[in-house]
Amino acid sequence: MLLNCHSFFSLRYGTIPEESLLELAQQNGYRCLALTDINNTSGCLNFVRMAPRYGIRPVLGIDFRSGIRSKYVALARNNQGFQELNRYLSEHLHHKKEILDQAPPFANAVVIYPFETLLDTEKNQFLDHEYIGISSQDLLKVRFSRLYQHQDRFVILQPVSFRHKKDFNTHRLLRAIDENTMLQKLTVFDVANENEQMLPIEELKARFKDYPNLIYNTEKLLESCEIHFAFGEGRQHQNLKVYGKSAQEDYEKLRSLSYNALGYRYGTGVDDRILDRIAMELDLIRQQDFVPFFLVNHDIVSYASHKDYYYVGRGSGANSIVAYLLNITNVDPIELDLYFERFMNLYRKNPPDFDIDFSWKDRDDITRYIFEKYGKNNQAALLATYNTFQHSAAVRELGKVFGLPTHEIDALSDKKFDPAKLDDLSKLVLRYARYLQDNNQPNHLSIHAGGVLITEKPIHYFSATDLPPKGYPTTQFDMVIAEDVGLYKYDILSQRGLAKIKDTLEVIRYNRPEAPAIDIHDVKKFKVDPNINALIRQASCIGCFYVESPAMRMLLKKLEVDTYLGLVAASSIIRPGVAKSGMMRAYILRHRFPERRLDAPPELLRLMEDTYGVMVYQEDVIKVAHYYAGLTLAEADVIRRGMSGKFRGRAEFEMVQTKFFENCQHKGYDPVQTQQIWDQIASFAGYAFAKGHSASYAVESYQSLFLKTYYPLEYMVATLNNGGGFYSQELYIHEARMRGAQIQAPCINHSEAETCIAGTTIYLGLQMLHQLELRTIQQLLQARQQEGPFSSLNDFLDRVPISIEQLTILIRIDAFRFTGIDKKTLLWKATFRLNKSPNKTPQKQLFQNQVKDYKLPQFQETFIDNAFDQIELLGFPLCSPFELSQEPIPPGVMSSQIHEFINLPVTQYGYLVTVKNTRTNKGETMQFGTFVDQNGDFIDTVHFPPIVKKFKLTGRGLYKIQGKVTEEFGFLSLEVSAVERLDMVSRV
């Protein structure tokens, strides 16, 4: 009876989650319900998935609107009709077309024109699939309308958008947000009617009792509509089913590619274990119908290799030897004894997972290639994500709607207010912000970080698509629903670490042409290189992928990591959940003190001997659930997925959780031990890596570490040109200097747009000057390329069109230092020259113009002036920050000496690099600081809550740090008792 129901995916309009809508319909006696969100299909598949749980037969449609005004509601008679509607809506969304008054002649969908809408048109002829929607409010008018003659076309159209008054109030706020106006300026034409609430079915029928034919038409129409998608156990995957001409040809191709690569990957070391693993995997891949999935991924990485694009294949797919042989990953699952069942097994219903990282410079071309090859028949799309209202965004939007001043909105957003002093409007803002947040209210759709769908059926079979700025069709549902219906994404991601590797190799070829050829993929050699492993043991990994952060430096030292396998483990142990659960500490203890390995329950030690009975990888969740608790592999995988948070709370997860405890009780395990093991799973499974994923990260780390070990300056140049990494660019410049580089400020004759190197001299790139325009850089470089280096300021001005503001930046950074003229004199000369004759497009002169040279007084140029110019233009000084202390730095203990002061109080002086805020179990703030001392070595500090409250770290600068030297597993840090910021020199 309800043909026009809106969920909260009627963005900035509706307020009801799909499941709440179904629950409400069940409570009110309905057995069939149509979801018709406004110009959106985000909720459709999940609505169909959950409907049977509430005894509801689902119908899908779309409320086509122009602004808030409904033009018509269209319902799909079947799946083909849903595809028609999606295709039609997508056409309008892609090209930003206005929804027309007249619907097209859908073959498998019906169209319902609201009675009020038709009154504003001259339409008086109706096709078989067209109906007139009558609400209870329309009943008084309908008898006297020209449309009364079409009673056979009448159906009930009673919109549902709200559950109660609070939902309606929220709707008004959402409309004001959408209109970017204050609440008081909304008119009745900007919002829905408050009566768009669900009536019990008997009450709805009672309202139309005088029109029994209308009730009959509505029921008959609903009966004619049926939609079906398979979910859960019964679903088949909906990805591309055939890669080539036939399934058999695809399998032969995959088999051939695998066996032909044996020589490259294993040389003469091929044995039965390898051959058996290949045969097992190929058989399972074929049974699961994932042959095309492997071939598409192989095609993508083959294109990348052809284009000389660097990539890393990771995710649980790295557990597959077939993926290793096809060069999708660079991880040998035989070497690491990777658990293939984590990636694929007969009972796992969710998809295999390849995450392929490309350089941030290359990914766009990879995406283009995928859509050009696989998207021609509307079979490729990007995945969406839902951006929901979080506290800060909700408060800011609502604050504007209620007309609060900016400073009050800021205070509410940052939670810096006294609740007792809030006025009624501020309380309303907070109340409705919390309501939006608790309701998981979608604000707008965005694009998944890297998810791409390649489907067998056209994508509009499942969803309408948007066309965001990236220019590729994007679904209106997210990855969770995609997986539910059998659409398995290809993860095409980007990261800067790969660009650093590629760029370093180019810099080496330019700066050190005599260097031997480098095979950056020869990771087996890197793994056993003592110099590389020494760098890891020393935790001297600044700039290197995934191993440079303070937390990782600490872990590497505590674990004394100096092997590839050790780095693989560290890559997963560092994840938040492992540390939170106490498993990080347990692992370190058992690693350093073998006798502590007996602390592990014997059953777990047998399952996870290589990690000392500690759950470190996602596979460990499956192993414990399957072998320890006796769950099936399918049930074990439900636990692994459920712990991610996206699936927690689903009925299937709750059932498996109950069975976990029941099985453990039946096996006679100690209930306390069972609870502890479950708590460990719960605390880390959503954050831990698959072992193959960690191994992939470790491979990239070794590639970075090789370059850092043997070509440190070139590697730091590439790091700077790719936006740095965990730290600011200042620290990477510091690291280059520590490795022997001479750092030069940007220079008009030596610098490029990016940072460059000549021998051991590094010239910072012109693009590092914050206010220097790209056009200025391009014109400068073009002039230098055409006619060679500049000989003087006048020569520069004769050849480069530039404003006095842009020229001032170059002079202040001392980019004309080759002239031997001080900056102040240059500024005077530049001002005189450009004020007298503005520098437009220079004309090539046959003879050099003579410029009158005025005699100027002798200017004083100070070291302090230069440093402050650098801070303003680059963001940091190029000298040691300790040279900018107002007072001489007193003697203090250097980091190289603190091992002599364990458990003793010391005073250190450091320049703040970074600080990490975290919370204790009591919710109090504590901090971990990273400083460098005068020798350039790191100082690691711990600030407990009382110290954080008393002594603030107020941003970058020099600090006097007092505390006690502590040692844990060989890692030394300073437990701070007091910290004081030192005064810096001021510019006169």
NORQUI-V851350 format. One record per residue. N is the residue number from 1. PSI is psi in whole degrees, 0 to 359 (NA if undefined). Layout:
n=N psi=PSI
n=N psi=PSI
//
This chain:
n=1 psi=341
n=2 psi=108
n=3 psi=358
n=4 psi=77
n=5 psi=134
n=6 psi=132
n=7 psi=184
n=8 psi=0
n=9 psi=358
n=10 psi=85
n=11 psi=135
n=12 psi=36
n=13 psi=294
n=14 psi=164
n=15 psi=1
n=16 psi=122
n=17 psi=151
n=18 psi=316
n=19 psi=323
n=20 psi=325
n=21 psi=317
n=22 psi=318
n=23 psi=318
n=24 psi=319
n=25 psi=319
n=26 psi=316
n=27 psi=331
n=28 psi=10
n=29 psi=13
n=30 psi=147
n=31 psi=355
n=32 psi=142
n=33 psi=138
n=34 psi=126
n=35 psi=119
n=36 psi=74
n=37 psi=159
n=38 psi=112
n=39 psi=39
n=40 psi=145
n=41 psi=19
n=42 psi=321
n=43 psi=356
n=44 psi=307
n=45 psi=319
n=46 psi=325
n=47 psi=313
n=48 psi=321
n=49 psi=319
n=50 psi=343
n=51 psi=316
n=52 psi=331
n=53 psi=333
n=54 psi=12
n=55 psi=29
n=56 psi=133
n=57 psi=118
n=58 psi=145
n=59 psi=141
n=60 psi=145
n=61 psi=189
n=62 psi=136
n=63 psi=101
n=64 psi=118
n=65 psi=153
n=66 psi=107
n=67 psi=232
n=68 psi=350
n=69 psi=123
n=70 psi=124
n=71 psi=317
n=72 psi=156
n=73 psi=129
n=74 psi=134
n=75 psi=137
n=76 psi=128
n=77 psi=333
n=78 psi=186
n=79 psi=325
n=80 psi=325
n=81 psi=321
n=82 psi=320
n=83 psi=319
n=84 psi=314
n=85 psi=318
n=86 psi=318
n=87 psi=319
n=88 psi=313
n=89 psi=318
n=90 psi=320
n=91 psi=319
n=92 psi=321
n=93 psi=319
n=94 psi=317
n=95 psi=9
n=96 psi=43
n=97 psi=146
n=98 psi=140
n=99 psi=124
n=100 psi=161
n=101 psi=327
n=102 psi=125
n=103 psi=154
n=104 psi=166
n=105 psi=80
n=106 psi=140
n=107 psi=330
n=108 psi=27
n=109 psi=152
n=110 psi=156
n=111 psi=131
n=112 psi=116
n=113 psi=124
n=114 psi=138
n=115 psi=313
n=116 psi=324
n=117 psi=319
n=118 psi=332
n=119 psi=336
n=120 psi=5
n=121 psi=175
n=122 psi=9
n=123 psi=128
n=124 psi=4
n=125 psi=136
n=126 psi=133
n=127 psi=171
n=128 psi=330
n=129 psi=10
n=130 psi=138
n=131 psi=167
n=132 psi=123
n=133 psi=125
n=134 psi=124
n=135 psi=168
n=136 psi=332
n=137 psi=335
n=138 psi=347
n=139 psi=328
n=140 psi=336
n=141 psi=334
n=142 psi=326
n=143 psi=332
n=144 psi=15
n=145 psi=153
n=146 psi=342
n=147 psi=352
n=148 psi=335
n=149 psi=346
n=150 psi=40
n=151 psi=331
n=152 psi=347
n=153 psi=358
n=154 psi=134
n=155 psi=159
n=156 psi=128
n=157 psi=81
n=158 psi=98
n=159 psi=147
n=160 psi=120
n=161 psi=342
n=162 psi=157
n=163 psi=327
n=164 psi=184
n=165 psi=320
n=166 psi=323
n=167 psi=318
n=168 psi=318
n=169 psi=320
n=170 psi=319
n=171 psi=315
n=172 psi=320
n=173 psi=319
n=174 psi=321
n=175 psi=321
n=176 psi=320
n=177 psi=315
n=178 psi=324
n=179 psi=355
n=180 psi=50
n=181 psi=170
n=182 psi=151
n=183 psi=319
n=184 psi=344
n=185 psi=354
n=186 psi=143
n=187 psi=173
n=188 psi=339
n=189 psi=352
n=190 psi=349
n=191 psi=166
n=192 psi=171
n=193 psi=139
n=194 psi=338
n=195 psi=8
n=196 psi=56
n=197 psi=155
n=198 psi=126
n=199 psi=148
n=200 psi=147
n=201 psi=324
n=202 psi=323
n=203 psi=321
n=204 psi=316
n=205 psi=324
n=206 psi=325
n=207 psi=335
n=208 psi=20
n=209 psi=334
n=210 psi=356
n=211 psi=65
n=212 psi=329
n=213 psi=327
n=214 psi=317
n=215 psi=316
n=216 psi=314
n=217 psi=319
n=218 psi=313
n=219 psi=319
n=220 psi=321
n=221 psi=315
n=222 psi=321
n=223 psi=333
n=224 psi=352
n=225 psi=131
n=226 psi=134
n=227 psi=143
n=228 psi=126
n=229 psi=144
n=230 psi=135
n=231 psi=166
n=232 psi=223
n=233 psi=328
n=234 psi=359
n=235 psi=153
n=236 psi=152
n=237 psi=149
n=238 psi=12
n=239 psi=176
n=240 psi=126
n=241 psi=331
n=242 psi=125
n=243 psi=315
n=244 psi=236
n=245 psi=332
n=246 psi=163
n=247 psi=322
n=248 psi=318
n=249 psi=321
n=250 psi=315
n=251 psi=317
n=252 psi=323
n=253 psi=315
n=254 psi=317
n=255 psi=316
n=256 psi=315
n=257 psi=321
n=258 psi=308
n=259 psi=329
n=260 psi=340
n=261 psi=359
n=262 psi=318
n=263 psi=318
n=264 psi=319
n=265 psi=324
n=266 psi=355
n=267 psi=232
n=268 psi=7
n=269 psi=20
n=270 psi=127
n=271 psi=182
n=272 psi=327
n=273 psi=318
n=274 psi=313
n=275 psi=319
n=276 psi=321
n=277 psi=318
n=278 psi=313
n=279 psi=317
n=280 psi=314
n=281 psi=315
n=282 psi=319
n=283 psi=317
n=284 psi=321
n=285 psi=320
n=286 psi=316
n=287 psi=322
n=288 psi=358
n=289 psi=39
n=290 psi=16
n=291 psi=311
n=292 psi=327
n=293 psi=317
n=294 psi=318
n=295 psi=324
n=296 psi=315
n=297 psi=321
n=298 psi=321
n=299 psi=319
n=300 psi=313
n=301 psi=333
n=302 psi=319
n=303 psi=316
n=304 psi=317
n=305 psi=320
n=306 psi=324
n=307 psi=4
n=308 psi=38
n=309 psi=133
n=310 psi=144
n=311 psi=162
n=312 psi=123
n=313 psi=126
n=314 psi=202
n=315 psi=184
n=316 psi=345
n=317 psi=338
n=318 psi=353
n=319 psi=359
n=320 psi=129
n=321 psi=329
n=322 psi=319
n=323 psi=322
n=324 psi=318
n=325 psi=330
n=326 psi=6
n=327 psi=18
n=328 psi=323
n=329 psi=169
n=330 psi=27
n=331 psi=128
n=332 psi=108
n=333 psi=340
n=334 psi=315
n=335 psi=320
n=336 psi=2
n=337 psi=52
n=338 psi=143
n=339 psi=100
n=340 psi=330
n=341 psi=341
n=342 psi=329
n=343 psi=316
n=344 psi=133
n=345 psi=167
n=346 psi=340
n=347 psi=353
n=348 psi=122
n=349 psi=337
n=350 psi=164
n=351 psi=159
n=352 psi=160
n=353 psi=113
n=354 psi=121
n=355 psi=118
n=356 psi=115
n=357 psi=134
n=358 psi=164
n=359 psi=146
n=360 psi=341
n=361 psi=339
n=362 psi=340
n=363 psi=322
n=364 psi=323
n=365 psi=325
n=366 psi=315
n=367 psi=317
n=368 psi=315
n=369 psi=317
n=370 psi=314
n=371 psi=326
n=372 psi=324
n=373 psi=321
n=374 psi=352
n=375 psi=9
n=376 psi=326
n=377 psi=34
n=378 psi=40
n=379 psi=14
n=380 psi=144
n=381 psi=154
n=382 psi=156
n=383 psi=147
n=384 psi=165
n=385 psi=159
n=386 psi=122
n=387 psi=112
n=388 psi=162
n=389 psi=116
n=390 psi=171
n=391 psi=305
n=392 psi=312
n=393 psi=319
n=394 psi=315
n=395 psi=317
n=396 psi=317
n=397 psi=314
n=398 psi=325
n=399 psi=319
n=400 psi=321
n=401 psi=321
n=402 psi=356
n=403 psi=25
n=404 psi=147
n=405 psi=158
n=406 psi=318
n=407 psi=329
n=408 psi=321
n=409 psi=316
n=410 psi=316
n=411 psi=317
n=412 psi=319
n=413 psi=318
n=414 psi=2
n=415 psi=34
n=416 psi=76
n=417 psi=160
n=418 psi=113
n=419 psi=328
n=420 psi=342
n=421 psi=5
n=422 psi=142
n=423 psi=176
n=424 psi=322
n=425 psi=317
n=426 psi=322
n=427 psi=322
n=428 psi=317
n=429 psi=312
n=430 psi=323
n=431 psi=314
n=432 psi=333
n=433 psi=318
n=434 psi=321
n=435 psi=315
n=436 psi=318
n=437 psi=314
n=438 psi=331
n=439 psi=357
n=440 psi=41
n=441 psi=118
n=442 psi=139
n=443 psi=311
n=444 psi=167
n=445 psi=146
n=446 psi=188
n=447 psi=134
n=448 psi=147
n=449 psi=328
n=450 psi=9
n=451 psi=127
n=452 psi=134
n=453 psi=136
n=454 psi=108
n=455 psi=158
n=456 psi=310
n=457 psi=160
n=458 psi=145
n=459 psi=334
n=460 psi=352
n=461 psi=333
n=462 psi=333
n=463 psi=150
n=464 psi=161
n=465 psi=146
n=466 psi=170
n=467 psi=83
n=468 psi=179
n=469 psi=334
n=470 psi=337
n=471 psi=12
n=472 psi=142
n=473 psi=138
n=474 psi=128
n=475 psi=167
n=476 psi=12
n=477 psi=168
n=478 psi=182
n=479 psi=330
n=480 psi=311
n=481 psi=325
n=482 psi=312
n=483 psi=321
n=484 psi=322
n=485 psi=2
n=486 psi=16
n=487 psi=114
n=488 psi=122
n=489 psi=154
n=490 psi=124
n=491 psi=108
n=492 psi=98
n=493 psi=171
n=494 psi=152
n=495 psi=157
n=496 psi=341
n=497 psi=321
n=498 psi=323
n=499 psi=324
n=500 psi=318
n=501 psi=310
n=502 psi=315
n=503 psi=325
n=504 psi=316
n=505 psi=322
n=506 psi=319
n=507 psi=321
n=508 psi=315
n=509 psi=326
n=510 psi=314
n=511 psi=334
n=512 psi=68
n=513 psi=339
n=514 psi=350
n=515 psi=144
n=516 psi=157
n=517 psi=141
n=518 psi=126
n=519 psi=94
n=520 psi=346
n=521 psi=0
n=522 psi=62
n=523 psi=332
n=524 psi=322
n=525 psi=321
n=526 psi=323
n=527 psi=331
n=528 psi=9
n=529 psi=117
n=530 psi=329
n=531 psi=320
n=532 psi=314
n=533 psi=331
n=534 psi=322
n=535 psi=320
n=536 psi=315
n=537 psi=325
n=538 psi=354
n=539 psi=38
n=540 psi=68
n=541 psi=24
n=542 psi=129
n=543 psi=348
n=544 psi=140
n=545 psi=124
n=546 psi=357
n=547 psi=17
n=548 psi=347
n=549 psi=158
n=550 psi=320
n=551 psi=320
n=552 psi=322
n=553 psi=317
n=554 psi=314
n=555 psi=319
n=556 psi=321
n=557 psi=320
n=558 psi=323
n=559 psi=351
n=560 psi=46
n=561 psi=128
n=562 psi=27
n=563 psi=162
n=564 psi=314
n=565 psi=323
n=566 psi=322
n=567 psi=325
n=568 psi=313
n=569 psi=316
n=570 psi=325
n=571 psi=332
n=572 psi=326
n=573 psi=330
n=574 psi=345
n=575 psi=149
n=576 psi=315
n=577 psi=324
n=578 psi=317
n=579 psi=318
n=580 psi=322
n=581 psi=353
n=582 psi=359
n=583 psi=334
n=584 psi=312
n=585 psi=319
n=586 psi=318
n=587 psi=314
n=588 psi=315
n=589 psi=314
n=590 psi=334
n=591 psi=316
n=592 psi=332
n=593 psi=92
n=594 psi=330
n=595 psi=338
n=596 psi=351
n=597 psi=340
n=598 psi=351
n=599 psi=336
n=600 psi=143
n=601 psi=135
n=602 psi=322
n=603 psi=321
n=604 psi=325
n=605 psi=324
n=606 psi=321
n=607 psi=325
n=608 psi=59
n=609 psi=322
n=610 psi=341
n=611 psi=21
n=612 psi=32
n=613 psi=10
n=614 psi=133
n=615 psi=116
n=616 psi=323
n=617 psi=163
n=618 psi=326
n=619 psi=328
n=620 psi=328
n=621 psi=315
n=622 psi=316
n=623 psi=314
n=624 psi=316
n=625 psi=322
n=626 psi=307
n=627 psi=324
n=628 psi=312
n=629 psi=354
n=630 psi=22
n=631 psi=157
n=632 psi=166
n=633 psi=324
n=634 psi=316
n=635 psi=322
n=636 psi=323
n=637 psi=331
n=638 psi=320
n=639 psi=313
n=640 psi=316
n=641 psi=320
n=642 psi=328
n=643 psi=347
n=644 psi=345
n=645 psi=328
n=646 psi=333
n=647 psi=352
n=648 psi=138
n=649 psi=344
n=650 psi=153
n=651 psi=319
n=652 psi=327
n=653 psi=317
n=654 psi=322
n=655 psi=317
n=656 psi=323
n=657 psi=316
n=658 psi=318
n=659 psi=327
n=660 psi=310
n=661 psi=322
n=662 psi=317
n=663 psi=318
n=664 psi=322
n=665 psi=318
n=666 psi=326
n=667 psi=354
n=668 psi=19
n=669 psi=152
n=670 psi=122
n=671 psi=326
n=672 psi=317
n=673 psi=318
n=674 psi=316
n=675 psi=320
n=676 psi=318
n=677 psi=318
n=678 psi=319
n=679 psi=323
n=680 psi=316
n=681 psi=313
n=682 psi=328
n=683 psi=336
n=684 psi=346
n=685 psi=327
n=686 psi=345
n=687 psi=338
n=688 psi=158
n=689 psi=154
n=690 psi=150
n=691 psi=321
n=692 psi=326
n=693 psi=314
n=694 psi=321
n=695 psi=322
n=696 psi=317
n=697 psi=319
n=698 psi=325
n=699 psi=312
n=700 psi=324
n=701 psi=317
n=702 psi=323
n=703 psi=317
n=704 psi=318
n=705 psi=325
n=706 psi=313
n=707 psi=321
n=708 psi=325
n=709 psi=314
n=710 psi=340
n=711 psi=59
n=712 psi=322
n=713 psi=317
n=714 psi=322
n=715 psi=321
n=716 psi=326
n=717 psi=314
n=718 psi=324
n=719 psi=315
n=720 psi=322
n=721 psi=352
n=722 psi=30
n=723 psi=14
n=724 psi=225
n=725 psi=235
n=726 psi=326
n=727 psi=176
n=728 psi=164
n=729 psi=331
n=730 psi=320
n=731 psi=327
n=732 psi=328
n=733 psi=319
n=734 psi=317
n=735 psi=319
n=736 psi=318
n=737 psi=320
n=738 psi=335
n=739 psi=10
n=740 psi=9
n=741 psi=148
n=742 psi=119
n=743 psi=126
n=744 psi=138
n=745 psi=162
n=746 psi=140
n=747 psi=136
n=748 psi=341
n=749 psi=344
n=750 psi=332
n=751 psi=148
n=752 psi=185
n=753 psi=316
n=754 psi=165
n=755 psi=140
n=756 psi=170
n=757 psi=143
n=758 psi=106
n=759 psi=243
n=760 psi=9
n=761 psi=125
n=762 psi=121
n=763 psi=119
n=764 psi=145
n=765 psi=149
n=766 psi=331
n=767 psi=351
n=768 psi=348
n=769 psi=112
n=770 psi=322
n=771 psi=3
n=772 psi=126
n=773 psi=149
n=774 psi=321
n=775 psi=320
n=776 psi=315
n=777 psi=313
n=778 psi=317
n=779 psi=322
n=780 psi=311
n=781 psi=324
n=782 psi=317
n=783 psi=320
n=784 psi=323
n=785 psi=324
n=786 psi=319
n=787 psi=8
n=788 psi=184
n=789 psi=158
n=790 psi=143
n=791 psi=341
n=792 psi=173
n=793 psi=316
n=794 psi=321
n=795 psi=318
n=796 psi=313
n=797 psi=334
n=798 psi=336
n=799 psi=341
n=800 psi=121
n=801 psi=125
n=802 psi=147
n=803 psi=162
n=804 psi=328
n=805 psi=316
n=806 psi=322
n=807 psi=323
n=808 psi=321
n=809 psi=313
n=810 psi=320
n=811 psi=316
n=812 psi=330
n=813 psi=1
n=814 psi=35
n=815 psi=350
n=816 psi=24
n=817 psi=339
n=818 psi=340
n=819 psi=342
n=820 psi=6
n=821 psi=136
n=822 psi=160
n=823 psi=322
n=824 psi=320
n=825 psi=318
n=826 psi=321
n=827 psi=321
n=828 psi=314
n=829 psi=317
n=830 psi=318
n=831 psi=316
n=832 psi=315
n=833 psi=314
n=834 psi=332
n=835 psi=325
n=836 psi=322
n=837 psi=92
n=838 psi=137
n=839 psi=89
n=840 psi=216
n=841 psi=115
n=842 psi=143
n=843 psi=136
n=844 psi=128
n=845 psi=142
n=846 psi=321
n=847 psi=147
n=848 psi=130
n=849 psi=140
n=850 psi=127
n=851 psi=129
n=852 psi=132
n=853 psi=114
n=854 psi=146
n=855 psi=123
n=856 psi=157
n=857 psi=163
n=858 psi=120
n=859 psi=149
n=860 psi=130
n=861 psi=123
n=862 psi=157
n=863 psi=322
n=864 psi=317
n=865 psi=315
n=866 psi=316
n=867 psi=318
n=868 psi=326
n=869 psi=318
n=870 psi=318
n=871 psi=318
n=872 psi=321
n=873 psi=328
n=874 psi=333
n=875 psi=355
n=876 psi=158
n=877 psi=156
n=878 psi=353
n=879 psi=176
n=880 psi=132
n=881 psi=338
n=882 psi=337
n=883 psi=351
n=884 psi=9
n=885 psi=138
n=886 psi=322
n=887 psi=153
n=888 psi=140
n=889 psi=121
n=890 psi=164
n=891 psi=139
n=892 psi=175
n=893 psi=127
n=894 psi=156
n=895 psi=327
n=896 psi=349
n=897 psi=348
n=898 psi=343
n=899 psi=343
n=900 psi=355
n=901 psi=28
n=902 psi=131
n=903 psi=17
n=904 psi=153
n=905 psi=140
n=906 psi=165
n=907 psi=128
n=908 psi=156
n=909 psi=126
n=910 psi=157
n=911 psi=123
n=912 psi=126
n=913 psi=309
n=914 psi=157
n=915 psi=138
n=916 psi=125
n=917 psi=136
n=918 psi=175
n=919 psi=143
n=920 psi=176
n=921 psi=336
n=922 psi=1
n=923 psi=9
n=924 psi=151
n=925 psi=131
n=926 psi=166
n=927 psi=152
n=928 psi=121
n=929 psi=152
n=930 psi=122
n=931 psi=168
n=932 psi=144
n=933 psi=186
n=934 psi=337
n=935 psi=355
n=936 psi=6
n=937 psi=156
n=938 psi=143
n=939 psi=121
n=940 psi=127
n=941 psi=152
n=942 psi=127
n=943 psi=106
n=944 psi=162
n=945 psi=315
n=946 psi=325
n=947 psi=320
n=948 psi=319
n=949 psi=326
n=950 psi=324
n=951 psi=116
n=952 psi=139
n=953 psi=109
n=954 psi=44
n=955 psi=181
n=956 psi=140
n=957 psi=184
n=958 psi=139
n=959 psi=144
n=960 psi=122
n=961 psi=123
n=962 psi=142
n=963 psi=188
n=964 psi=134
n=965 psi=124
n=966 psi=154
n=967 psi=132
n=968 psi=115
n=969 psi=36
n=970 psi=354
n=971 psi=127
n=972 psi=135
n=973 psi=169
n=974 psi=115
n=975 psi=107
n=976 psi=135
n=977 psi=335
n=978 psi=147
n=979 psi=139
n=980 psi=130
n=981 psi=134
n=982 psi=149
n=983 psi=138
n=984 psi=159
n=985 psi=153
n=986 psi=156
n=987 psi=127
n=988 psi=NA
//
